[in-house]
């Protein structure tokens, strides 16, 4: 009886100690506001987003839209109407946006509209749908007051397309490390328009995530897709759960690289679910990359690039890629943006 009483007393004392420790454990301190984005071109993008977030009541949703608009306004080979065309010589745009309340919207295969991210937000807010495509997306944009731009390729895109027509080969090129890119000019776009020896241009998405002063997350993704793709091709960027996913209770993720591979594993959603299990943003990205590489390691190493960036509820961030060369930008206050080289599966 005495032994039983001692056992019960020790058990109750242990439970009380555990309860006390849990109740008085130091909570994580949220680091906010913060914006992270893909590639070195994210520095001016983040700066535009931070103009919203520097105000106490600035919303992460408004910030990511403004950041995406910033690069959509530039003439570059990867995002917006200055981007590389498909194999028919037409530029088609994809974009998606998601807020802290699971509201989301996207457009795909849309032509002649300068700000696809803003059209995606209109889809989210003004329709019962999540995704509009092609002529339907364009018609919706015009009905909402967006202007149809002239159907003319930018100078760099026209040059790239003319070179591509000589062989008409669809052969995506993996990213080139910043230090290897002699054409890079700070703030001028994803690695700046640089024509490669085979007549192709680098191709990558601008994607960004933000945490505002209220502790709310949002994300945006915008791209002109892979240059010289088949007519009608859509990648991961406008697909919620693939190119972008936000869960305000946990964190957010987005991606850049070969979209077909990201779609296979519902990549951004997968990263967020790993964070839900308690993994850090970097580890969550790493685990998703490992799952992707496992499908075909040789092809992953030799033929394509995918990089994930993630931001959790506490402002902790991380990234991981298949191959070296993927970088991302981080900004926590106006003017303090920095570019970070992501770790990769293959070195």
C-alpha positions in Angstrom: 0.0 0.0 0.0 2.8 2.4 0.9 4.6 1.6 -2.4 1.4 2.3 -4.3 0.8 5.6 -2.5 4.4 6.7 -3.2 4.0 5.8 -6.9 0.8 7.8 -7.2 2.4 10.8 -5.4 5.4 10.7 -7.8 3.1 10.4 -10.8 0.9 13.4 -9.7 4.0 15.4 -9.0 5.4 14.6 -12.4 2.2 15.7 -14.1 2.1 18.9 -12.2 5.7 19.6 -13.2 4.9 18.9 -16.8 1.9 21.2 -16.7 3.8 23.9 -15.0 6.6 23.7 -17.6 4.2 23.8 -20.5 2.3 26.7 -19.1 5.4 28.8 -18.5 7.5 27.8 -21.5 8.9 30.8 -23.3 6.8 31.3 -26.5 8.5 31.9 -29.8 8.9 35.5 -30.7 7.5 36.5 -34.1 9.9 38.3 -36.4 7.9 40.7 -38.5 7.5 42.1 -41.0 9.5 40.1 -43.5 9.4 39.4 -47.2 11.3 36.6 -49.0 11.4 36.0 -52.7 13.1 33.8 -55.4 16.3 34.9 -57.0 18.5 38.0 -56.6 15.9 40.0 -58.6 13.8 39.7 -55.4 15.7 42.7 -53.9 13.7 45.4 -55.7 10.6 43.2 -55.5 10.9 42.9 -51.7 11.6 46.6 -51.4 8.3 47.4 -53.2 6.5 45.0 -50.9 8.1 46.5 -47.8 6.7 49.9 -48.7 3.3 48.3 -47.8 4.6 46.5 -44.7 6.5 49.4 -43.1 3.0 50.7 -42.2 1.6 49.2 -39.1 -1.6 48.2 -40.8 0.0 47.2 -44.1 -1.4 43.8 -45.2 0.8 41.0 -46.5 -1.7 40.4 -49.3 -1.2 44.0 -50.6 2.5 43.7 -50.2 2.9 40.6 -52.3 0.7 42.0 -55.0 2.8 45.2 -55.1 6.0 43.3 -55.2 4.9 41.1 -58.1 3.7 44.2 -59.9 7.1 45.6 -59.6 8.8 42.9 -61.7 5.8 42.7 -64.1 6.5 46.3 -65.0 10.1 45.5 -66.0 11.2 44.2 -69.4 12.9 40.9 -68.7 12.9 37.4 -70.1 11.2 35.6 -67.3 8.2 37.6 -66.0 5.5 39.7 -67.7 4.9 40.7 -71.3 8.6 41.1 -72.0 9.1 37.4 -71.4 10.1 34.7 -73.8 7.3 33.5 -76.1 6.0 30.0 -76.7 7.0 28.2 -79.9 4.2 30.0 -81.8 5.8 33.4 -80.9 3.2 34.4 -78.3 3.8 35.4 -74.7 1.4 33.7 -72.2 1.4 34.6 -68.5 0.6 32.6 -65.4 0.1 33.9 -61.8 -1.4 33.0 -58.5 -2.0 34.7 -55.1 -3.2 33.4 -51.7 -4.0 35.2 -48.5 -4.2 34.4 -44.8 -7.8 33.2 -44.9 -7.3 30.4 -47.5 -8.6 32.7 -50.2 -6.8 32.2 -53.5 -6.9 33.0 -57.2 -5.0 32.4 -60.3 -4.8 33.0 -64.1 -3.0 30.8 -66.7 -2.3 31.0 -70.4 -3.3 34.7 -70.4 -2.2 37.0 -73.1 -1.7 40.8 -73.5 -2.4 41.8 -69.8 0.5 43.5 -68.1 -0.3 42.6 -64.4 -1.5 38.9 -64.2 -1.0 38.9 -60.4 -3.6 41.7 -60.1 -6.0 39.7 -62.3 -5.4 36.7 -60.1 -6.4 38.7 -57.1 -9.6 39.8 -58.9 -10.4 36.2 -59.6 -9.9 35.5 -55.9 -12.0 38.4 -54.7 -14.7 38.9 -57.4 -15.5 35.4 -58.6 -16.5 32.1 -57.0 -13.6 30.4 -58.9 -9.9 29.9 -58.2 -8.5 29.7 -61.7 -9.3 31.3 -65.0 -7.4 30.5 -68.2 -6.7 31.6 -71.7 -9.3 33.9 -73.5 -11.6 33.6 -70.5 -9.0 35.1 -68.2 -8.2 37.8 -70.7 -11.8 38.7 -71.2 -12.4 38.8 -67.4 -9.4 41.1 -67.0 -10.7 43.6 -69.6 -14.1 43.5 -68.0 -12.4 44.5 -64.7 -10.7 47.5 -66.3 -7.3 46.0 -67.3 -5.9 47.3 -70.6 -5.1 44.9 -73.4 -1.5 45.6 -74.4 -0.1 45.3 -78.0 0.9 41.8 -79.0 4.6 42.6 -79.7 7.6 40.8 -78.4 10.3 42.7 -76.5 13.6 43.3 -78.3 15.4 40.6 -76.2 12.6 38.1 -76.5 12.4 38.6 -80.3 16.1 38.0 -80.6 15.9 34.9 -78.5 12.9 33.6 -80.5 14.7 34.2 -83.8 17.7 32.2 -82.6 15.4 29.4 -81.3 13.7 29.1 -84.7 17.0 28.1 -86.3 16.8 24.7 -84.6 13.4 24.8 -82.9 14.7 22.6 -80.0 12.9 22.7 -76.7 15.7 22.3 -74.2 15.3 24.0 -70.9 18.4 25.4 -69.3 19.1 25.1 -65.6 19.8 28.3 -63.7 23.2 29.9 -63.9 25.0 31.0 -60.7 25.1 34.7 -60.1 28.9 35.0 -60.2 28.9 33.2 -63.6 26.5 35.6 -65.2 28.5 38.5 -66.8 25.3 40.1 -68.0 23.8 40.5 -64.5 22.9 44.0 -63.5 21.6 44.6 -60.0 17.9 44.9 -59.8 17.2 44.5 -63.5 15.4 41.1 -63.4 16.1 37.5 -62.8 19.8 37.3 -63.7 19.0 40.1 -66.2 18.1 39.1 -69.8 21.1 37.0 -70.8 21.1 35.1 -74.1 22.8 31.7 -73.8 24.9 30.0 -76.4 22.0 27.9 -77.7 19.9 31.0 -78.2 17.8 30.3 -75.1 17.3 32.6 -72.1 17.3 31.7 -68.5 13.7 31.1 -67.4 12.5 31.4 -63.8 9.5 32.5 -61.8 9.2 35.5 -59.5 7.6 34.2 -56.3 7.4 35.9 -52.9 6.0 35.4 -49.4 5.3 38.0 -46.7 4.5 38.2 -43.0 2.9 41.4 -41.9 2.8 43.3 -38.5 -0.5 41.5 -37.6 1.2 38.2 -38.0 -0.6 37.2 -41.2 0.9 35.5 -44.2 0.3 35.8 -48.0 2.1 34.8 -51.1 2.2 35.5 -54.8 3.7 33.9 -57.9 4.0 35.4 -61.4 5.8 34.2 -64.6 5.8 34.0 -68.4 6.8 30.4 -68.1 9.4 28.5 -70.0 10.5 30.0 -73.2 9.5 28.2 -76.4 7.1 25.9 -74.6 4.3 24.1 -76.4 1.3 26.3 -77.1 -1.0 26.0 -74.1 1.6 24.8 -71.6 1.0 25.8 -68.0 3.5 25.2 -65.2 3.1 25.1 -61.4 3.0 28.9 -60.8 -0.8 29.4 -61.1 -1.7 26.1 -59.4 -2.5 26.5 -55.7 -0.7 23.7 -53.7 2.0 23.3 -56.4 3.6 26.7 -57.1 2.2 28.4 -54.1 0.5 27.6 -50.8 -0.3 29.5 -47.6 -1.7 28.2 -44.3 -1.8 31.1 -41.8 -1.6 28.7 -38.9 1.7 27.2 -40.1 3.5 29.0 -42.9 3.8 29.5 -46.6 5.8 28.2 -49.5 6.5 28.9 -53.1 8.8 27.6 -55.8 10.8 28.4 -58.9 12.2 26.1 -61.6 10.7 23.4 -63.8 7.0 23.5 -62.9 6.1 20.0 -64.2 8.3 18.5 -61.5 6.8 20.7 -58.7 3.3 19.7 -59.8 4.1 16.0 -59.5 4.5 16.2 -55.8 2.2 19.2 -55.0 5.4 20.8 -53.8 4.4 23.9 -52.0 1.6 22.2 -50.1 4.0 19.4 -49.2 6.5 21.9 -47.7 3.8 23.5 -45.6 2.7 20.1 -44.3 6.3 19.3 -43.3 6.4 22.6 -41.4 3.1 21.6 -39.7 4.9 18.5 -38.4 7.5 20.8 -36.7 10.2 21.0 -39.4 12.1 24.2 -39.9 11.4 26.0 -43.2 14.8 24.9 -44.6 14.3 21.3 -43.5 10.8 21.2 -44.9 12.1 22.5 -48.3 14.9 19.9 -48.2 12.5 17.0 -47.5 10.3 18.1 -50.5 13.4 18.2 -52.7 14.4 14.8 -51.6 11.0 13.4 -52.5 11.3 15.0 -55.9 14.8 13.8 -56.6 13.8 10.2 -55.6 11.6 10.0 -58.6 14.5 10.1 -61.0 17.9 11.1 -59.5 19.8 11.1 -62.7 17.3 13.3 -64.5 17.1 15.7 -61.5 20.8 16.1 -61.4 21.4 16.6 -65.1 18.3 18.1 -66.6 16.5 20.6 -64.4 16.3 22.8 -61.4 13.7 23.3 -58.7 14.0 25.5 -55.7 11.6 26.0 -52.8 11.5 29.0 -50.4 9.4 28.9 -47.2 8.4 31.2 -44.4 6.7 30.1 -41.2 4.4 31.8 -38.8 7.2 33.1 -36.7 9.1 34.8 -39.5 11.7 32.0 -39.8 12.7 31.3 -43.4 14.6 28.8 -45.4 15.2 27.4 -48.9 16.5 24.3 -50.6 17.1 23.4 -54.3 18.0 20.4 -56.4 21.1 21.8 -57.9 23.5 24.6 -56.9 22.8 28.1 -58.2 19.5 28.9 -56.6 19.4 32.1 -54.6 16.7 33.9 -52.7 16.2 37.4 -51.3 15.2 38.4 -47.8 14.1 41.9 -46.5 13.0 42.8 -43.0 13.1 46.6 -43.3 13.3 49.1 -46.1 16.8 49.1 -47.6 18.2 46.0 -45.8 17.6 43.3 -48.4 20.1 40.6 -48.8 20.7 37.7 -51.3 21.2 34.2 -49.8 22.6 31.2 -51.6 20.3 28.2 -51.0 21.7 24.8 -50.1 21.2 22.1 -52.7 20.8 18.3 -52.9 23.6 18.0 -55.4 26.7 20.0 -54.9 
